[in-house]
Protein backbone atom coordinates (compact mmCIF):
# COMPACT_ATOMS: atom_id res chain seq x y z
CA UNK A 1 0.00 0.00 0.00
CA UNK A 2 1.31 3.43 -0.99
CA UNK A 3 0.13 6.37 1.07
CA UNK A 4 0.30 9.99 -0.07
CA UNK A 5 -0.34 13.26 1.69
CA UNK A 6 -2.66 15.49 -0.29
CA UNK A 7 -1.71 19.05 -1.20
CA UNK A 8 -4.33 21.28 -2.78
CA UNK A 9 -1.73 23.73 -4.12
CA UNK A 10 0.10 21.07 -6.15
CA UNK A 11 -2.11 19.47 -8.74
CA UNK A 12 -0.81 15.91 -8.59
CA UNK A 13 -3.09 13.40 -10.30
CA UNK A 14 -2.26 10.54 -7.98
CA UNK A 15 -5.09 8.37 -9.33
CA UNK A 16 -3.23 8.27 -12.65
CA UNK A 17 0.27 8.22 -11.22
CA UNK A 18 -0.45 5.34 -8.86
CA UNK A 19 -2.92 3.35 -10.95
CA UNK A 20 -0.61 0.30 -11.00
CA UNK A 21 -0.47 0.13 -7.19
CA UNK A 22 -2.70 -0.07 -4.16
CA UNK A 23 -2.81 3.46 -2.77
CA UNK A 24 -4.65 5.76 -0.39
CA UNK A 25 -4.66 9.53 0.09
CA UNK A 26 -4.55 11.24 3.47
CA UNK A 27 -5.27 14.86 4.37
CA UNK A 28 -2.77 14.93 7.27
CA UNK A 29 -0.27 12.73 9.05
CA UNK A 30 -2.77 12.36 11.91
CA UNK A 31 -4.96 10.28 9.58
CA UNK A 32 -2.18 7.87 8.52
CA UNK A 33 -2.44 4.19 9.30
CA UNK A 34 1.29 3.64 9.07
CA UNK A 35 1.10 -0.08 9.81
CA UNK A 36 -0.57 -0.74 6.43
CA UNK A 37 1.88 1.34 4.37
CA UNK A 38 4.79 0.02 2.32
CA UNK A 39 5.77 3.53 1.24
CA UNK A 40 4.74 7.16 1.78
CA UNK A 41 4.73 10.13 -0.61
CA UNK A 42 5.26 13.47 1.15
CA UNK A 43 4.16 16.50 -0.85
CA UNK A 44 4.43 19.61 1.33
CA UNK A 45 5.10 23.13 0.05
CA UNK A 46 8.08 23.79 2.32
CA UNK A 47 11.08 21.68 3.25
CA UNK A 48 10.54 22.47 6.92
CA UNK A 49 7.02 21.05 6.91
CA UNK A 50 8.06 18.07 4.81
CA UNK A 51 10.88 17.24 7.24
CA UNK A 52 8.48 17.50 10.18
CA UNK A 53 6.03 15.06 8.56
CA UNK A 54 8.73 12.58 7.61
CA UNK A 55 10.22 12.51 11.10
CA UNK A 56 6.79 12.08 12.70
CA UNK A 57 6.22 9.02 10.53
CA UNK A 58 9.72 7.65 11.06
CA UNK A 59 9.24 7.81 14.84
CA UNK A 60 6.64 5.08 14.35
CA UNK A 61 8.12 3.11 11.43
CA UNK A 62 11.85 3.79 11.10
CA UNK A 63 12.34 1.73 7.92
CA UNK A 64 9.42 3.16 5.88
CA UNK A 65 10.59 4.25 2.38
CA UNK A 66 9.60 7.82 1.50
CA UNK A 67 9.34 9.73 -1.77
CA UNK A 68 9.68 13.44 -1.02
CA UNK A 69 8.25 15.81 -3.63
CA UNK A 70 10.06 19.13 -3.35
CA UNK A 71 10.11 22.42 -5.25
CA UNK A 72 12.70 22.94 -7.97
CA UNK A 73 14.03 25.88 -5.97
CA UNK A 74 14.62 23.57 -3.00
CA UNK A 75 17.44 21.59 -4.63
CA UNK A 76 20.06 24.02 -3.31
CA UNK A 77 19.01 23.32 0.31
CA UNK A 78 17.65 19.79 0.31
CA UNK A 79 20.89 18.17 1.54
CA UNK A 80 20.61 20.09 4.82
CA UNK A 81 17.19 18.55 5.44
CA UNK A 82 18.03 15.00 4.35
CA UNK A 83 20.83 15.06 6.95
CA UNK A 84 18.16 15.61 9.64
CA UNK A 85 15.82 12.76 8.71
CA UNK A 86 15.27 10.12 11.37
CA UNK A 87 15.04 6.37 10.86
CA UNK A 88 16.84 3.99 8.52
CA UNK A 89 14.47 3.88 5.53
CA UNK A 90 15.35 4.90 1.99
CA UNK A 91 14.64 8.43 0.78
CA UNK A 92 14.13 9.59 -2.80
CA UNK A 93 13.42 13.16 -3.88
CA UNK A 94 11.80 14.52 -7.03
CA UNK A 95 11.05 18.10 -8.05
CA UNK A 96 7.43 19.12 -8.51
CA UNK A 97 6.83 20.11 -12.12
CA UNK A 98 3.39 18.78 -12.93
CA UNK A 99 2.58 15.17 -13.76
CA UNK A 100 5.85 13.56 -14.83
CA UNK A 101 4.48 10.02 -14.84
CA UNK A 102 7.58 8.05 -15.79
CA UNK A 103 9.94 9.86 -13.47
CA UNK A 104 7.71 9.42 -10.44
CA UNK A 105 7.06 5.77 -11.20
CA UNK A 106 10.80 5.15 -11.55
CA UNK A 107 11.31 6.60 -8.09
CA UNK A 108 8.46 4.52 -6.68
CA UNK A 109 9.87 1.34 -8.18
CA UNK A 110 13.33 2.02 -6.78
CA UNK A 111 11.82 2.43 -3.30
CA UNK A 112 9.39 -0.48 -3.37
CA UNK A 113 11.61 -3.00 -5.17
CA UNK A 114 15.28 -2.11 -4.59
CA UNK A 115 16.24 -5.78 -4.91
CA UNK A 116 15.07 -6.15 -8.53
CA UNK A 117 17.95 -6.46 -11.03
CA UNK A 118 16.71 -3.50 -13.07
CA UNK A 119 16.65 -1.24 -10.01
CA UNK A 120 19.17 -2.61 -7.57
CA UNK A 121 22.30 -0.75 -6.70
CA UNK A 122 25.00 -2.84 -5.05
CA UNK A 123 26.46 -1.51 -1.80
CA UNK A 124 29.73 -2.66 -0.20
CA UNK A 125 30.28 -2.22 3.53
CA UNK A 126 34.02 -2.18 4.27
CA UNK A 127 35.15 -2.96 7.83
CA UNK A 128 38.89 -2.65 8.59
CA UNK A 129 40.09 -5.23 11.12
CA UNK A 130 43.22 -5.04 13.28
CA UNK A 131 43.67 -7.07 16.49
CA UNK A 132 39.97 -7.04 17.36
CA UNK A 133 40.07 -10.17 19.55
CA UNK A 134 39.48 -8.21 22.76
CA UNK A 135 36.66 -6.19 21.13
CA UNK A 136 35.09 -8.96 19.05
CA UNK A 137 31.72 -8.50 20.80
CA UNK A 138 31.51 -5.02 19.28
CA UNK A 139 32.32 -6.41 15.82
CA UNK A 140 29.58 -9.05 16.20
CA UNK A 141 27.09 -6.40 17.31
CA UNK A 142 28.01 -4.20 14.35
CA UNK A 143 27.63 -7.05 11.84
CA UNK A 144 24.24 -8.00 13.29
CA UNK A 145 23.06 -4.42 12.80
CA UNK A 146 24.32 -4.47 9.21
CA UNK A 147 22.32 -7.64 8.57
CA UNK A 148 19.16 -6.04 10.00
CA UNK A 149 19.71 -2.96 7.82
CA UNK A 150 20.19 -5.15 4.77
CA UNK A 151 17.11 -7.30 5.49
CA UNK A 152 14.82 -4.35 6.22
CA UNK A 153 16.02 -1.63 3.86
CA UNK A 154 18.98 -2.26 1.54
CA UNK A 155 18.55 -5.89 0.33
CA UNK A 156 21.74 -5.80 -1.74
CA UNK A 157 24.62 -5.15 0.62
CA UNK A 158 27.92 -7.05 0.79
CA UNK A 159 30.33 -6.90 3.72
CA UNK A 160 34.11 -6.87 3.24
CA UNK A 161 36.36 -7.45 6.23
CA UNK A 162 39.88 -6.19 5.44
CA UNK A 163 42.28 -7.72 7.95
CA UNK A 164 45.14 -5.24 8.32
CA UNK A 165 47.91 -7.61 9.43
CA UNK A 166 46.38 -8.70 12.75
CA UNK A 167 48.68 -10.80 14.95
CA UNK A 168 46.01 -12.12 17.33
CA UNK A 169 43.02 -14.43 16.64
CA UNK A 170 41.09 -11.81 14.67
CA UNK A 171 41.21 -13.75 11.38
CA UNK A 172 39.77 -16.89 12.98
CA UNK A 173 37.09 -15.00 14.89
CA UNK A 174 36.02 -12.98 11.84
CA UNK A 175 35.78 -16.18 9.81
CA UNK A 176 33.51 -17.61 12.51
CA UNK A 177 31.27 -14.54 12.18
CA UNK A 178 31.18 -14.97 8.40
CA UNK A 179 30.32 -18.68 8.70
CA UNK A 180 27.56 -17.94 11.20
CA UNK A 181 26.05 -15.19 9.07
CA UNK A 182 26.20 -17.40 5.98
CA UNK A 183 24.27 -20.13 7.80
CA UNK A 184 21.48 -17.65 8.51
CA UNK A 185 20.98 -17.01 4.79
CA UNK A 186 18.85 -19.35 2.76
CA UNK A 187 20.22 -18.97 -0.74
CA UNK A 188 23.55 -19.80 -2.31
CA UNK A 189 23.84 -16.27 -3.68
CA UNK A 190 23.50 -14.71 -0.25
CA UNK A 191 26.34 -16.87 1.10
CA UNK A 192 28.64 -14.61 -0.92
CA UNK A 193 27.48 -11.58 1.00
CA UNK A 194 30.44 -11.74 3.41
CA UNK A 195 34.08 -11.60 2.35
CA UNK A 196 37.46 -11.40 4.05
CA UNK A 197 40.75 -10.18 2.59
CA UNK A 198 44.02 -10.43 4.51
CA UNK A 199 46.95 -8.02 4.36
CA UNK A 200 50.23 -9.57 5.51
CA UNK A 201 51.53 -6.55 7.43
CA UNK A 202 49.84 -3.82 9.45
CA UNK A 203 49.53 -0.72 7.28
CA UNK A 204 47.87 1.56 9.87
CA UNK A 205 44.63 1.55 7.83
CA UNK A 206 46.07 2.67 4.47
CA UNK A 207 46.19 -0.85 3.09
CA UNK A 208 42.53 -1.46 3.94
CA UNK A 209 41.46 1.33 1.60
CA UNK A 210 43.83 0.27 -1.16
CA UNK A 211 42.88 -3.42 -0.93
CA UNK A 212 39.15 -2.71 -0.89
CA UNK A 213 39.47 -0.34 -3.85
CA UNK A 214 41.10 -3.16 -5.80
CA UNK A 215 38.57 -5.91 -5.03
CA UNK A 216 35.19 -4.15 -4.77
CA UNK A 217 32.92 -3.89 -7.79
CA UNK A 218 29.73 -2.66 -6.07
CA UNK A 219 28.29 0.76 -6.94
CA UNK A 220 28.65 2.38 -3.52
CA UNK A 221 31.17 1.92 -0.71
CA UNK A 222 30.62 2.54 2.99
CA UNK A 223 33.72 2.65 5.18
CA UNK A 224 33.20 2.25 8.91
CA UNK A 225 35.34 1.28 11.89
CA UNK A 226 34.68 -2.17 13.34
CA UNK A 227 33.86 -1.25 16.93
CA UNK A 228 30.13 -0.53 16.54
CA UNK A 229 30.55 3.12 17.46
CA UNK A 230 28.27 4.60 14.79
CA UNK A 231 24.53 5.15 14.67
CA UNK A 232 22.84 3.44 11.72
CA UNK A 233 20.46 6.36 11.28
CA UNK A 234 23.50 8.46 10.40
CA UNK A 235 24.73 5.81 7.95
CA UNK A 236 21.37 5.82 6.17
CA UNK A 237 21.31 9.63 6.11
CA UNK A 238 24.65 9.56 4.34
CA UNK A 239 23.49 6.91 1.85
CA UNK A 240 20.25 8.72 1.13
CA UNK A 241 22.11 11.99 0.61
CA UNK A 242 24.64 10.38 -1.74
CA UNK A 243 21.87 8.76 -3.76
CA UNK A 244 20.29 12.13 -4.56
CA UNK A 245 23.23 12.90 -6.84
CA UNK A 246 24.25 16.22 -5.27
CA UNK A 247 27.56 14.92 -3.91
CA UNK A 248 30.23 12.39 -4.82
CA UNK A 249 31.53 11.75 -1.30
CA UNK A 250 29.86 12.08 2.10
CA UNK A 251 32.19 12.17 5.11
CA UNK A 252 31.23 12.05 8.76
CA UNK A 253 32.62 14.24 11.50
CA UNK A 254 32.36 12.92 15.04
CA UNK A 255 33.85 15.92 16.86
CA UNK A 256 30.47 17.60 17.27
CA UNK A 257 28.25 14.72 18.37
CA UNK A 258 30.55 11.98 19.69
CA UNK A 259 30.13 10.50 23.15
CA UNK A 260 32.83 9.60 25.70
CA UNK A 261 35.70 11.22 23.79
CA UNK A 262 38.75 11.80 26.02
CA UNK A 263 39.92 15.41 26.32
CA UNK A 264 43.31 14.59 24.81
CA UNK A 265 41.64 13.21 21.69
CA UNK A 266 39.49 16.30 21.32
CA UNK A 267 42.61 18.47 21.57
CA UNK A 268 44.53 16.38 19.03
CA UNK A 269 41.56 16.42 16.65
CA UNK A 270 41.30 20.22 16.88
CA UNK A 271 45.02 20.56 16.13
CA UNK A 272 44.78 18.21 13.15
CA UNK A 273 41.83 20.14 11.73
CA UNK A 274 43.84 23.33 11.83
CA UNK A 275 46.78 21.73 10.01
CA UNK A 276 44.75 19.88 7.38
CA UNK A 277 42.41 22.68 6.36
CA UNK A 278 44.49 23.74 3.29
CA UNK A 279 44.36 20.17 1.97
CA UNK A 280 40.66 19.52 2.36
CA UNK A 281 37.71 20.30 0.05
CA UNK A 282 35.66 23.37 0.86
CA UNK A 283 33.36 22.82 3.82
CA UNK A 284 35.23 19.77 5.14
CA UNK A 285 36.98 20.13 8.48
CA UNK A 286 37.50 16.54 9.65
CA UNK A 287 39.30 13.96 7.53
CA UNK A 288 39.84 11.30 10.17
CA UNK A 289 36.39 10.12 11.21
CA UNK A 290 36.21 6.53 10.00
CA UNK A 291 32.78 6.81 8.39
CA UNK A 292 32.71 7.70 4.69
CA UNK A 293 30.38 6.92 1.78
CA UNK A 294 31.13 7.35 -1.91
CA UNK A 295 30.60 5.95 -5.38
CA UNK A 296 33.05 3.42 -6.81
CA UNK A 297 33.08 5.44 -10.04
CA UNK A 298 35.62 7.66 -8.27
CA UNK A 299 38.12 4.85 -7.65
CA UNK A 300 40.10 5.21 -10.92
CA UNK A 301 40.83 8.80 -9.88
CA UNK A 302 41.70 7.98 -6.26
CA UNK A 303 43.65 4.72 -6.37
CA UNK A 304 46.73 5.85 -8.38
CA UNK A 305 47.54 8.50 -5.75
CA UNK A 306 47.36 6.20 -2.72
CA UNK A 307 50.24 4.45 -0.98
CA UNK A 308 50.44 2.33 2.18
CA UNK A 309 53.09 4.71 3.52
CA UNK A 310 50.36 7.27 4.27
CA UNK A 311 49.17 5.08 7.16
CA UNK A 312 46.47 6.81 9.21
CA UNK A 313 46.72 9.86 6.93
CA UNK A 314 45.18 7.85 4.06
CA UNK A 315 41.78 9.47 4.77
CA UNK A 316 43.35 12.88 4.39
CA UNK A 317 45.07 11.85 1.16
CA UNK A 318 41.81 10.59 -0.33
CA UNK A 319 40.07 13.88 0.42
CA UNK A 320 43.06 15.84 -0.86
CA UNK A 321 42.84 13.96 -4.18
CA UNK A 322 39.08 14.58 -4.20
CA UNK A 323 39.77 18.31 -3.83
CA UNK A 324 42.22 18.28 -6.75
CA UNK A 325 39.67 16.56 -8.97
CA UNK A 326 36.94 18.95 -7.78
CA UNK A 327 34.71 16.15 -6.52
CA UNK A 328 31.70 17.33 -4.57
CA UNK A 329 32.24 16.49 -0.89
CA UNK A 330 29.78 17.04 1.96
CA UNK A 331 30.60 16.75 5.66
CA UNK A 332 27.85 15.57 7.99
CA UNK A 333 27.99 15.43 11.81
CA UNK A 334 27.58 11.85 13.06
CA UNK A 335 27.14 10.37 16.49
CA UNK A 336 29.98 8.20 17.73
CA UNK A 337 30.86 6.27 20.87
CA UNK A 338 34.59 6.08 21.59
CA UNK A 339 35.34 2.47 22.57
CA UNK A 340 38.15 1.39 24.85
CA UNK A 341 41.05 -0.45 23.25
CA UNK A 342 41.80 1.91 20.36
CA UNK A 343 44.91 0.93 18.39
CA UNK A 344 45.91 4.54 17.75
CA UNK A 345 49.17 5.53 19.47
CA UNK A 346 48.56 9.23 19.98
CA UNK A 347 52.20 10.39 20.07
CA UNK A 348 53.74 8.11 17.42
CA UNK A 349 50.78 8.17 15.06
CA UNK A 350 50.35 11.94 15.39
CA UNK A 351 54.02 12.37 14.44
CA UNK A 352 53.56 10.18 11.37
CA UNK A 353 50.38 12.05 10.51
CA UNK A 354 52.20 15.39 10.76
CA UNK A 355 54.92 14.12 8.42
CA UNK A 356 52.27 13.09 5.87
CA UNK A 357 50.70 16.55 6.05
CA UNK A 358 54.07 18.20 5.41
CA UNK A 359 54.71 15.87 2.46
CA UNK A 360 51.34 16.75 0.90
CA UNK A 361 51.80 20.47 1.46
CA UNK A 362 55.32 20.43 -0.01
CA UNK A 363 54.11 18.46 -3.03
CA UNK A 364 51.31 20.95 -3.55
CA UNK A 365 53.73 23.87 -3.32
CA UNK A 366 56.17 22.27 -5.77
CA UNK A 367 53.37 21.83 -8.31
CA UNK A 368 52.53 25.52 -8.00
CA UNK A 369 56.07 26.59 -8.88
N, C-alpha and C positions, 0 to 999 in steps of 0.2 A: 504494500500500500504506500503510495506517495501522497504526502500531505503538502499543501501549499497555503501560504498566508495571503489573503486577498489584499489588493491595493487598488482603490478606486481611481487613483491618479495615473496608474500605469495600466494601459489597456492590453493586458495579457490574455489571450484567448486559450486558457488552460484546457478547455474541453477539446480543442483541436490538438494542442501541443502534447497532451497526455492521453490521447485516445487509445494508445496501444497498452496502457497500464491501468491498474486499479488506482484510483485517486480520490481525494476528498479535499474540498476547500474549507478553510477556517477563517473567521473574521479576526480572531486574536489568539495569542498563545494560551490564554486561559481556557479556550475551547478545545485545545489539542488533546487527543487520546494518544499519547506518545507510544504506549505499549503496542499499538497496532501498526505503527509506521515503520517502513523500511528505509525511508528517506524523507527529508523535508526541504521544501523550496521556500527561502526567505526573500521577501520582495519589498523591503522598506525603502522609503525615500532617502533616508540618511544612513551613513555608516554607523553612527552612534546607536541609533535605534535597532539597526540590524544586528549589531554586536550584542546588544542587550537581549534580544530575542534568542539568538543562538546560544548564549551562555545560560539562559533560563532553561532551555531545552536540554542542553548538555549536562546540567546539574542532575537531571533525571535519567538520561540515557547517554552516557559518555561516548559511546561508539557510533551514534547515529550519523550517517552521511548527510551532508548539507550542501545544496546548491544555492549560492548567494548571488542574487541579481542586484547589481550595483549600477550607478550612473557612470557614463563614460568619463565624466570629470573626476570620478573617484579613484581612477587607476593610479594617480600620483600619490595617494595616501593609503591605499588598501593594505599595504604590507604592515603598517603600524597596527591595524585592527586585527589582521590575521594572527599576529604575534600575541594577541590578548585572548584568543579563543580558548575556552576550556575543553576538556575531554580529549579523546584519542581518535575520534572519527575523521574520515576524509572530508576535505573542503574543496569545492570547485567554485570559481567565480565566473560570471559572464555579464557583460555590459548590456543594459537595457537599451534596445534600439528597435522596438516593435517586435513583431512575431518572426523571429529567425528560427524556424522550425528545426532545421537540421543541426544547427549549432547547439541548441538547447538539448535536443535528444542525444547528441554525442556526449554532452556533459552528464546527462542522466545515466546513460549506459555505462560510462566510466565509473560512476559512483555505485550503481546497483550491481554491476558484474565486472569488478576489477580483475577477476581471475580468468576471464575469457581470453583466448589467444589474440583476438583482434584488438583487445583493449588493455591487456595486462602490461604493466611496466615492471621489470624485474628490479628488485632492491637487494643490495648486498650490505649486511651488517658486519663490520670489521671490528674484532675485539683483540687488541694486542695482549699477549700473555707473557709475563716474566715473573717467575718464582711466586706463583699464586697459591702454593700449597697451604699456607697458613690462612689465606683469605678465600679458600675455595667455596665456602658457604655463600659468599657474596657473588661469586661467579655463577653458581647454580641459581641463586635467586634472580640474577640478571637475565640468564638464559630462559628461565621459566616465564619471565615477563615478556621477553621477546616472542616466545611461542604464543602467549595469550594475544599479544598485539597482532601477530600474523594470522591467527585463527579468527579473530574478531573483525579485523580491519584490512590488513594488507593482502593476505592470501598468496603472496608471491615473493616471500623474503627468504634469502639464503644467509647463513651465518658462517663467517670465516674467522677461525681462531688463528692468529699469527703468533707462533711461539718464538719469542725473541731471545733464544739461547738460554732458556731456563736450565739451572743445574740442580733443581730439586725434583719432586715427583709431579710437577705440573703437567707434563706431556701425558703421563698415564691417567691422571685425574681428569684432564680435559677429554681424553678419549673415552673414558667411562661416561662422561656427560653426553658426548655425541652418541654413544651406543644406546644409552637410556632414551634419549630424545628420538632416536631413529625407531626404537621399538614402539613408541607411542603413535607413530604414523602408520597409516594403513596401506599406503601405496608404495610401489617401488620407486616412483619418481620422487616422492617426498623424502625417501631415505637419503637422497643426495642434497638435502637442504643444509646439512652441517658438514663443514670442511675444516681440516687443520693443515697448516703449512709450518714447517720447522726451519728456523734459521740457526745455523751452527754456533754462532757467537752472539753475545749480547751487543746490540747496536744502539742502545739507549733510545729506542723507539723509531729511529730513522729507517731501519730495515723493514719494519712492519708496514710502513707506508709504501716503500719501494716494492716489496714482495707482493702486497695486495694489488698495487697498480698493475703488476705484471700478469696476475692470474685471474683477475675479476673481469667478467664480461657483462655483468648486469648494467642496467641503465643508470642507476643511482647508487651512491655509496654513502653509508653512514659510518663514521668513525666514533667510537665511544670507548672510554676506559672500562676495564673489566670489573671494577669493584662495586657496581650497582649504586653509584652515587648520583645518577641522573633521574629526573622525573620524566616519565614517558609522555606526559602531556606536552612537555617542551620539545621532545623529539618529534612528535606529530605536528606541532606548530611549525617546526623547521621544515619538515617534509611538505606540508601543505603550502607553505610559503614558496619553497623551491618549485613546486609543481605549477604555480601560477605563471612562471616564465619571466618574472621581473628580475630575478637574480640568478647567477651561475653558481655561487657558493654561499652557504649560510653558516656562520660560525657562532658558537656560543661564547658568552663571557660569564664566568661564575663569580667574579669579584663583587657584583652588586647583590646577588641573591643567595650566595652559598651559606651553608650552615657549618658551624664548628671549625671554621678556618683559624689556625693558630695566627697570632699577631705577627710572628716572624714571616710567615708566608704572605700575609697581606702586604707587609713592607716590601718584600722581595718582588712581589707582583707589581706593585706601584712603581718600583725602580725600573723593572723591565719594560713596563709600558712607556715610560719616559724615553728610554733608550731606543725602543723599536719603532716609535712613531714615524720616523722618516721612511721606514721600509714598508709600512703597511698601507693598504688601500684606504682611501678616504672613508672616514666614519668607523674604521676598525681600530680598537684600542688594545685588544687582548688577543694575542696569537696562540697562547699556550693552553687554553681550556681544551680538554681532549674530546670535545663534541663538535663534529663538523659534518656537514651534508653537502654533497655536490654531484654533478653529473659526470659520468665517465667519459663523456665527449671531450672533457678538458684534459684528460690524461696525456694525450700526445704532446700537449704543450707543457705539462708539468714535469713528466718523468725525465726528460733529458737533462734537466737542471738539478736533479736530486742526487745526493751522495750520502752514503752511510756515515761519513765523517761529520755530518751536521748534528748527529745525535739528537738531543732534546730540542735543538733549534730547527728541526725539520719542519715543524708547523710554521715557524716564521718564514722559512725559505719558500714554502709552498705559497704563502700569502704574498710574499715579495714577488714571486714569479707571476702570480695572478695580477698584481698591480702593474707589472711591466706589460702584460698582455691586455690590460684594461678590462679584465673580467669584472663583472658586477658582483660585489661582495656586500653582504648585509650582516651586521653583528646583532645578535639577539641575547638579552639577559636570560640565563637559565639557572634553575635551582640546582644546588649541588651539596652533597654531604661529604665532607672530607673524612675518609676512612683511615684508621690506624694502619701502620705497616707500609706506608708509601716507600717506593724504591728510589725516590729522588734524594740525592745527597746535596743538600742546599749549598754548601760551600764549593765543593768540587764541580758540581753540575752548573752552578751559576757562573763559575770561572770559564768553563767550556762554552757556555751560552754567550758570555761576553765576547769571547774570542770569535765566535761565529758572527756576531753582530758587526764587529770590527771588520772582518773579512768581507761581509756583504757591503758595508759602507764604502770600504776602499775600492772594491770592484766597481761599485756604482760611480764613484768619483773618477776612476780611471777611464770609464766609458764616456764620461762627460768631456774629458780632455780632448 
